[in-house]
Amino acid sequence: MVSLLIVFSSHYITGGKSFHRTDIARGYALWYDDGEDEPILQIDYEVKGKIMRKEKETERMLAGQLFSPFEVGKDDWDRVHAAQKAFNESAFWCDSSALEELKKCFGAAPDDLKLTPPVYFDRGVQVFFGKHFYANTDLTILDENDVRFGDRVMVGPHVSIYTVSHPIDPEIRNTELEISAPVTIGDNVWIGGNVVINGGVTIGEGAIIGSGAVVTHDIPAHVVAAGNPCQVIRPIGEADRQFWQAQYEDYLRQFQEFDEKAKP
């Protein structure tokens, strides 16, 4: 039978044995099996407290409440920083091994994920890539909250996504506490170069975000949007489909004629 240590004066008594308070002073609780001299269970309450603190801070972070960035997570920050350093310094065009290691740090990463270094992620575990994702050079994602990409998303160079922010009040801001909000990007979205996307934003399916835009609020599906702050310029409709279909057919026709002429 397992018996729990019981506080009695300056000692802990269990199974007729007495243990001095210093056994607990180091932050340990010991459980013994009756008749045995060695503990069968040992809990470090200081370590347990730190784990519980990190879990609570993470819960607050994902809920959009004030949190301490220094008390969040497990080893995800170290893991993704080591992996992205290796990827950024790799011969990525002929060796995909560093990218494969980096992909293990993400919440979701399909087999056909394409990234062009350098890249930067704060934690990695809260980034979820869809199928056929492509990002040009210098993608930066501060993923203190979820960043979710749909399928077939294209990202231009120097794009930054910030889920994290700071309190407006300077007194609270100086405590180094932060707040965060998720970002969601739908299927078939194209994000131009030098775009900044702030936390709490959803970009609808098929939208195009013009170069240099600062996206501070939701963008609906199937529109062209640009500017600072980013605003809808026009919808994407049937006329666009017909124009680009004609361009594609012309492309195919010219190369078909080229192939015909090249035949012996």
Residue pairs with C-beta under 8 A, 6 or more apart in sequence:
1 33
1 34
2 31
2 32
2 33
2 34
2 40
2 41
3 14
3 15
3 31
3 32
3 33
3 34
4 14
4 31
5 12
5 13
5 14
5 19
5 24
5 29
5 30
5 31
5 32
6 12
6 13
6 14
10 20
10 21
11 18
11 19
11 20
11 21
12 18
12 19
12 20
12 21
12 23
12 24
12 30
13 19
14 32
15 32
15 34
15 35
17 32
17 37
19 30
23 30
27 44
27 45
27 46
27 47
28 42
28 43
28 44
28 45
29 42
29 43
29 45
30 39
30 41
30 42
31 39
31 40
31 41
31 42
32 38
32 39
32 40
33 40
53 71
54 71
54 72
54 73
54 74
57 67
57 68
57 71
57 72
58 67
58 72
58 73
60 66
60 67
61 67
61 72
61 144
61 145
61 178
61 180
62 145
62 146
62 180
64 145
64 179
64 180
64 181
65 179
66 167
66 172
66 177
66 178
66 179
67 177
67 178
67 179
67 180
68 176
68 177
68 178
69 144
69 164
69 176
69 178
70 176
72 144
73 123
73 125
76 105
76 123
76 124
76 125
77 122
77 123
79 105
79 124
80 102
80 105
80 121
80 122
80 123
80 124
80 125
83 98
83 101
83 102
83 104
83 105
83 124
84 102
84 105
84 118
84 119
84 120
84 121
84 124
86 98
86 101
86 102
87 98
87 99
87 101
87 102
87 115
87 117
87 119
88 117
88 118
88 119
89 98
89 117
90 97
90 98
90 99
90 117
92 98
92 99
92 116
92 117
99 113
99 115
102 115
102 119
102 124
103 109
103 113
105 121
105 124
105 125
106 121
106 124
106 125
106 127
106 128
106 129
107 124
107 125
107 126
107 127
107 128
107 146
108 127
108 128
108 129
108 130
109 129
110 129
110 130
110 131
110 132
110 133
112 131
112 132
112 133
113 129
113 133
114 133
114 134
114 135
115 135
115 139
116 135
116 136
116 137
116 139
116 157
117 137
118 137
118 138
119 135
119 138
119 139
119 140
120 139
120 140
120 141
121 127
121 141
121 143
122 141
122 142
122 143
122 144
122 164
123 143
123 144
124 143
125 143
126 143
126 144
126 145
126 146
126 147
126 163
127 141
127 143
127 147
128 146
128 147
128 148
128 149
129 149
130 148
130 149
130 150
130 151
130 152
130 153
130 187
131 151
131 152
132 151
132 152
132 153
133 149
133 151
133 152
133 153
133 155
134 153
134 154
134 155
135 155
135 159
136 155
136 156
136 157
136 159
136 193
137 157
137 158
138 157
138 158
138 159
139 155
139 159
139 160
140 159
140 160
140 161
141 147
141 160
141 161
141 163
142 160
142 161
142 162
142 163
142 164
143 161
143 163
144 163
144 164
144 178
144 180
145 163
145 164
145 180
145 181
145 182
145 183
145 199
146 163
146 182
146 183
146 184
147 161
147 163
147 182
147 183
147 185
148 182
148 183
148 184
148 185
149 185
149 189
150 185
150 186
150 187
150 188
150 189
150 205
151 187
151 188
152 187
152 188
153 185
153 187
153 188
153 189
153 190
153 191
154 189
154 190
154 191
155 191
156 190
156 191
156 192
156 193
156 194
156 195
156 211
157 193
157 194
158 193
158 194
159 191
159 193
159 194
159 195
159 196
159 197
160 195
160 196
160 197
161 183
161 196
161 197
162 196
162 197
162 198
162 199
163 180
163 181
163 182
163 183
163 199
164 178
164 179
164 180
164 199
165 178
165 179
165 180
165 181
165 198
165 199
166 173
166 178
166 179
167 173
167 177
167 179
180 199
181 199
181 200
182 199
182 200
183 197
183 198
183 199
183 200
183 201
183 202
184 201
184 202
184 203
185 191
185 197
185 202
185 203
186 202
186 203
186 204
186 205
186 206
186 207
186 221
187 205
187 206
188 205
188 206
189 203
189 204
189 205
189 206
189 207
189 208
189 209
190 207
190 208
190 209
191 197
191 203
191 209
192 208
192 209
192 210
192 211
192 212
192 213
192 226
193 211
193 212
194 211
194 212
195 209
195 210
195 211
195 212
195 213
195 214
195 215
196 213
196 214
196 215
197 203
197 209
197 215
198 214
198 215
198 216
201 215
201 216
201 217
201 218
201 219
202 218
202 219
203 209
203 215
203 218
203 219
204 218
204 219
204 220
204 221
204 222
204 223
205 221
205 222
206 221
206 222
206 236
207 219
207 220
207 221
207 222
207 223
207 224
207 225
207 236
208 223
208 224
208 225
208 236
209 215
209 219
209 225
209 226
209 230
210 224
210 225
210 226
210 227
210 230
210 233
211 226
212 226
212 228
213 225
213 226
213 227
213 228
213 230
214 227
214 228
214 229
214 230
215 225
215 229
215 230
216 229
216 230
217 229
217 230
219 225
219 230
219 232
220 232
222 235
222 236
222 237
223 232
223 233
223 234
223 235
223 236
224 232
224 233
224 234
224 235
224 236
225 231
225 232
225 233
226 233
227 233
